[in-house]
Amino acid sequence: MNSLLQYTATSLCRSGSSISGSIGNRLLRCSNSIINHRSYSTTTTKTTGGDENHSYANTLNLPKTSFSMKANAAIREPTLLKDVYQLYKWQEANNKGTPWIFHDGPPYANGDLHLGHALNKILKDIINRYKLLRGHKVNYIPGWDCHGLPIEMKAFESFKKDRSALKPSEVRQVATDFAKKEIKKQLESFKSWGVIGDWENHYRTMEPGYESAQLESFYEMYQKGYVYRGIKPVYWSPSSKTALAEAELEYNDNHVSKSIFVKFKVARHGNAKTSLAGLDNGKLYAIIWTTTPWTIPANQAICVSGELEYVVVEADNNERYIVSAERLATLRENFKLALPVLGSIKGTDLVGTIAQHPMYPRDSPVLVGEHVVPGSGTGLVHTAPGHGLDDFAICQKHNIPVLSPVDDLGKFTSDVGTTLAGMEVLGAGNDASIEELKKIGALVFQEAYTHKYPYDWRTKKPIIIRTTKQWFVDLSNVQSTAVDCVKAVNFVPPTGTNRLSSMVGRRTDWCISRQRYWGVPIPVFYDKETGEALLNDNTFNHILQLFQKHGSDCWFNMETAQLLPAEMRNQADKYIKGTDTMDVWFDSGTSWRGVLVSRGVMSLEDSADIYLEGSDQHRGWFQSSLLTSVCTRGMAPYKNVVTHGFLLDEKGFKQSKSLGNTVSPKLIVQGGQNKVENPAYGVDMMRMWVASSDYSKDISVGPSILAKILDNVKKIRNTVRYMLGANFDFNPDQHSVPYSQLSELDKYALHKVYALSESATRNYDQFHFQKVTQDLLNFCNETSAFYFDIIKQRLYVEAPDNIHRRSSQTVLFEMLDVVNKIIAPIAVHTCEDIYNHQYKYRQPTESVFTQGWTRTQPEWNNPELHDKWTQIIAVRDSVNRMLQQVRDAGHIGRPDETTITLTLTSPLYELIQSNEGQLDDIFCVSKVTVVRATDNESQAQSKAHPSDIYRQVDPDYTHSVITATPNGAEIGKMRVVVEKSSCHKCPRCWRHTSEQPSHVCSACSSRLEQIKQRQQ
């Protein structure tokens, strides 16, 4: 080989993994060639004269573009965003596809937006913008939940006057004004995030039209027997002074209660007379345990399990206790007593035993209850039907009256006597109850007990269970229908199906009345003497007309006589209007009617295409919407339900103000005071973070995560910039090359574009945005490392109108269009910037979103060509690794300095030889020689061992490269010889193909002649 260095190498190449293995090397070479020789410029490059390597620069097609590597979001984004309302109206008028009804779940109008709002609204907008591009007529009416305690609490945070002196109408006015102010502020933020929608016709649950539709749903449910008024235990919030639905609770796992053991003296034995007669010494007690001492005054019974064994044990002072056998060991430890067993009895035999209430002269009978289970307390359960769900049910079964001696403020009433009356049951009343039991000698033992306890999710304070008269929805007859409806809905993620089904499947009723002024009133009158509710067609229709004209304020502003129909006004003195308002979940749960049906978006027989909210809405809006829809029309209100998780910091902790680990949308978009620590990333970065996250789970966000997203954004922008720069002189109307005339390489690139478009379409359809972004990033990496690397020579050095150059430019134009359409639903500013640069030759004034989805052609789909080029890439990767070894050894500086000889067996030889005219470009070297292997060479190569991979070898030693197809079948063996070129470097193309120093090569000489002729 004379004085030249010869190297050979072996590697195992499988096409399924060949591209990623050498991405780094190819990117390095590609970027070096651009940076060192063909840099981007915004003006025409002039001849430098003195530097021979740049003397022909003005004859090269150097890339030119004003598209910046940096987004400069803080400055440029406001200039790029198309008016989100005007774009929405444009698609409404111009898109001819099927309607896409995206029903917006209303956020509360009660404060500044947080990152959870951004996650929610951006996910919705990504879907809507994709559907818009697909030609659908998108219907998206943004809305706000305006009633309820969250608004009321916020509205009065800074209220200076004495609120208790306000009239209901004045309370409502304060809340109304606050909600309007917050809506205006939030609306502008949503629009600034690029969220398209019918912003000038948004909905508010406090609008007369919405409230009227809500009343219609309420009355229909009432007529069908679902809505009724009854006495039941409900969750009551003393801090909010209202009943709560289960969806309005949150649970504190570390709540500490004062748990007590109390003795109830046995007065009569009942069924247990024979068994207990010999054990009753006149001091026999049933021992109960409770974590709510304040409920002891309301005790009406004691429950036992029919399956458990109970024992009578000896205590101090000659007293005897009845407890369950399985709890005895624990009680001995708690009470610090020996408690020897005197006898045993079955739980069923205790039925009929009558105990005496320790505080009041009334009986407390022993009942068998299925809710009594082993594992806690004493096995005898204190039963207060006024303050427990199971307690209420069993006492109703046995016709035991309900005692609920607690008022709306959570204070004892006079029913408990003067000692406790007026005390807060969750405060002084609880302590006083314990002291009273201690004083009369009924307290056996007391200790602190940490356990899970329900809290009001708004005030973050404990709730109680209180039996009162409330309005309920009876769900017992719609459970199975609701579950069937859920099964027919597409849930993303799929686990939502079981979650919602299980919730509605076990829910028997829904308390819909609230004791607040700020809400939609329940339109009933009550007879002053009997308390009977008055609600019929006449009263309802009159009230409905008033609501339609005046809104729900009329209920609080008008007298009873005005609210009654004309024919009943002479009876006005007989009735009073109700003061209860509807649960806010009933407000928002009827939005399918108040927004979509009442505005003519859909009929009563239709459903919205999609609901999308946080995963907590399985117990909230998803559920209330389902139940109201099933009750009134027997169907689900949605076809798709998509849920997202909550926000975590980078350490995996839930974001909260108390922990100080929240990240605000404003901080991401506008940055902080220290722009180094908190850069102004802009809206598109925030949207890219949303799209790149697995939103089906809880999502982390923080500086390092955002920095990684920024790297991905830069990769995409760099890829786009390459395409724009390379196509600086390309006008598709004049320069496009028909598909039939494209090179095989360009057709392969279009196949990859086709595959990208197909995967993006599929993933957008399935709401898998993370897969969209990941596929796009992979495409950018692979295309930059392979296709861009190969075509850069023809793009830069060929004559401007050379068919091969225009062929690749045609592909780049189509590729860019597809890439831009794919990122458009996510990066709404960037896509407009790209669109303006790509179509600069016609100075477009419209938006990329007016251009429809990707324009791929069926002929681009060429799996056979893909398989063929996958094998070529495998060979190229092997050669690249060889070149890198030689380069690392310091024998060459650039691959351009080398020539390679490939000795190939069939059919590998035919595969590579078929691209003879562009092998130099494929391998990015100065010359490639392809030789068919003889039989002897094939046999020698077959002796190579895989252990020789990557090691530097003796120049005269032969090794093989085995290339395989995706199914593992061998297609041939290859010997690679790398040599330093004996020719000189061409000062124009930089390939070492010139016969004389500082002279252009013959290929460039021909190209210069073409350029000269073109200029003439």
Secondary structure, 3 states (H helix, E strand, C coil): CCCCCCECCCCEEECCCHHHHCHHHHHHHHHHHHHHCCCCECCCCCCCCCCCCCCCHHHCCCCECCCCCCCCHHHHHHHHCCCHHHHHHHHHHHCCCCEEEECCCCCECCCCCCHHHHHHHHHHHHHHHHHHHCCCEEEECCEEECCCHHHHHHHCCCCCCCHHHCCHHHHHHHHHHHHHHHHHHHHHHHHHCCCCCCHHHCEECCCHHHHHHHHHHHHHHHHCCCEEEEEEEEEEECCCCEEECHHHEEEEEEEEEEEEEEEEEEEECHHHHHHHHCCCCCCEEEEEEECCHHHHHHCCEEEECCCCEEEEEECHHHCEEEEEHHHHHHHHHHHCCCCCEEEEEEHHHHCCCEEECCCCCCEEEEEECCCCCCCCCCCCEEECCCCCHHHHHHHHHCCCCCCCCECCCCEECHHHCCCCCCCECCCHHHHHHHHHHHHCCCEEEEEEEEEEEEEECCCCCECEEEEEEEEEEECCCCHHHHHHHHHCCEEECCHHHHHHHHHHHCCCEEECEECCCCCCECCCEEECCCCCEECCHHHHHHHHHHHHHHCCHHHHHCCHHHHCCHHHHHHHHHEEECCCEECHHHHHHCHHHHHHHCCCCCCCCCCEEEEEEEHHHHCCHHHHHHHHHHHHHCCCCEEEEEEECCEECCCCCECCCCCCCCCCHHHHHHCCCCCCCCCCCCHHHHHHHHHHCCCCCCEECCHHHHHHHHHHHHHHHHHHHHHHHHCCCCCHHHHCCCHHHCCHHHHHHHHHHHHHHHHHHHHHHCCCHHHHHHHHHHHHHHHHHHHHHHHHHHHHHCCCCCHHHHHHHHHHHHHHHHHHHHHCCCCCCHHHHHHHHHCHHHCCCCCHHHCCCCCCCHHHCCHHHHHHHHHHHHHHHHHHHHHHHHHHCCCCCCHHHEEEEEEECCCHHHHHHCCHHHHHHHHCCCEEEEEECCHHHHHHHCCCCHHHCCCCCCCCCCCCEEEECCCCCEEEEEEEEEEECCCEECCCCCCEEECCCCCCCHHHHHHHHHHHHHHC
